[in-house]
Amino acid sequence: MRKILTLLRPRFLSFKNRGISRNLKGRKLRFFLFSAIGLAFWGGTFSIFYRVLTYFQGLEEFGDILAYKLLSMALITFFFLLMFSGILTSLSKLYLSRDLSLIHSMPVSREKVFLSRWIESTMDSSWMVLIYSLPFFLPYGIVYKAGAFYYAILGANLLSFCLIASSLSALIVMVAAVFLPAGRIRSVFIFLGLLLFLLLLISFRLMRPERFVHPESFMTVMLYLRNLESSHSPLLPTTWFFDSLRAGLSGGIGKALFHSALSWSCAITMIFVATWVSGVFYFKGLSKAQTLAGRFFAPFGFKKNGYDFLLNFLSSPVRAFATKEIKTFFRDQTQWPQIFLVVALIVIYLYNFSVLPVEKGPMKTEYLQNLLSFLNMGLAAFVLSAVSARFVFPAVSLEGDAFWIVKSSPVSIRTFLWVKFFIYFLPLLFLTELLIVVTNILLHVTPFMMIISVVTIFLMVPGIVSMGIGLGAIYPDFQSENPAQSVTSLGGLIFMTLCIGFIASVIVLEAGPVYHVFMTGIRGGSLTGIQWLWLVGSFSLVVALCLMAAVIPIRLGEQRISQYELGGYNIG
Amino acid sequence: MIELRNLTKRFGDIVAVHRLNLSVSEGEIFGFIGPNGAGKTTTLRMMGGVIAPTEGSVTIDGINMADDPENAKKRIGFIPDRPFLYEKLTGMEFLRFTADLYGVEEELFDERSEKILRQFSLYHWADELIESYSHGMKQRLIISSAILHDPKVIVVDEPMVGLDPAGIRMVKDLFRSLAKRGTTIFMSTHTLTVAEDVCGRMGVIHKGSLIATGTIEELRQGAQVQEGDLEEVFLILTEGESVP
């Protein structure tokens, strides 16, 4: 145990020493900003669930069933979140961390190394899910007027729940690391990405949420209720947690303790099994991760030109950066699951529109279809911002330690940033236009609304991509082990805030004139002089705003990154 | 070929390089030595255009780095102390990337890249991703990419770190032959024997200031030492501070 604690000490000391490091002011600001946002989100979630549960309580018989259904669904979601987070964290802690060579060169058994890493992984993967599960569980205790026992049993079950998820994740990772044919451990990410994509699609299809808009599609009310009440397997940790909480809420101490004991016995067994498996598999997997393995796609032989000729129309320095950018992006297997996720998002997004019960709405169908289409522009732009936050904002930071090459090369920073811009602009423009056009077709909107949507998105995409590149250059993080995480930095936060402000401004500017044009079309009249003036003025402002958003951030980014002191205090 | 005028770099209150004045002629191999933290790497980074000086100027082949950085950089082959590269490119792709950046013609690239890769024993690794290269191989690749465009000036920080004895010999021979053809080499090194062996002239930097320049003989005279190697001279000049 002492050795495990010693292995954990650097982590605690690093945490303690954060105050000594440079850039403390920036960190404090970031801490307060994120704390405030986190607290607001926590409070918001709490109040929503409190209101929902209070509402359910008002429904006789039916209310409890809904409340418990919600609880069981939430437990399954939390478990999957914990598992997924656990898999990613344990993969990083057990196989990818930079300090692994040092740790494994020390005279400590593999099981102890595993246990110390697993404890770290459990803490890292669980703390956020734990904190954000509380605004969901606490309202149950308040609404059902549960005693202290409920909160005690909740705490005990949450802990065992996290331990089960984390040890199961570690087990999956250790076994996958040995048996994955590609050898290179990062390949696991691809496997995980695909798995998540399938899970998302299957679970979404199985839920068939659109049915709940049409309760009449169920044969009888009883069938509807039975569908909601369907129970889960008694062998699942989520079922033990659910049964324990349900008993805790109704004061059934014995039953609650029994299910809690089931959960804890499973957690302890899982930890033992994982530790035993680590003795057998961990080192094998680790050795495999350290050695060079075959690639999924071997690069072209150097005597061939590959697909580089497609970029031959560019000047040679621009082509150099563009080729490098495309190749490094697609060869970085950690990017792939994110791409799968984006694809999953798009499929779900489009699917949602295809099943929207527009004709059952309280408003006139044509009006509602076009209103939804207009609002969809904002939504699609928001999806674009989220995708840009993940891919575009970290693009400059992704240069990492190799940024000296850019700084010492005979190419201006402006060219470098614009190359980055175009690399991301073209696919993202295609993606967003695809979203808009397909959803508009699904909604059967008017040609006017189709043109407005396509043109507005065409104007907004350069602004959002430019803000991503520009702010990524203003707030670069070349030292990060995972530059993709820079989206959670202060710069990432500013980027998202600016994007939301930009999208809202464009939507607000267009809303009035578009409404008048649309209504005039429906009523068959023509626009008045003032309405024309408003239309031209608003659209001119939109064009000006989009132009500013496309040019200014990259200019500012260029200024900032040109002054960036590479290497900082390393005087040499 | 290289002119440093009042070159100064401050990081907050720390003066890393203080009013450095230096000229290096065409075809000269200039060694830049000094204790840890003396300001060697900072000076080289300013020369490579990687960081901007607080005061003073860097002129390469008559071109001021601050006024026309792109043209000045075209004349330089910059080799940093740590071989950070794009790990997801192959060795050959990295060379092509560099060639495109520096405007090397396609036909010339094919001929030169093969020759250089063979010279640096990287030819059979040319299609492997850089992430699979050892430290020494990455260092060889950086040197290869730095000479690919036939620069007039090579600015190199610790060229021998990570190289095996054969690699060290090869780099020394390469520098000598390049210098013979008129390339100017500005080299910072920890290995005083290498500096003594290769460099015609040396500069000693200490606490950010250039405290001595000249041939080994001139440095000996400056340190008032009759006999003895560069290490002894270095220790006297830098008041016995540890050799980096």
Interface residues (C-beta under 8 A of the other chain):
Chain A: L292 R295 A298 P299 G301 F302 D308 S316 P317 R319 A320 F321 T323 K324 K327 T328 R331 D332 G400 D401 A402 W404 I405 K407 S408 S409 P410 V411 S412 Q563 E565 L566 G567 G568 Y569 N570 I571 G572
Chain B: F11 I14 A16 G37 A38 G39 K40 T41 T42 L44 R45 G48 G49 V50 I51 A52 P69 E70 N71 K73 K74 I76 F78 P80 D81 R82 F84 L85 Y86 K88 L89 T90 M92 E93 R96 F97 T98 A99 D100 L101 Y102 G103 A126 D127 L129 S132 D157 S188
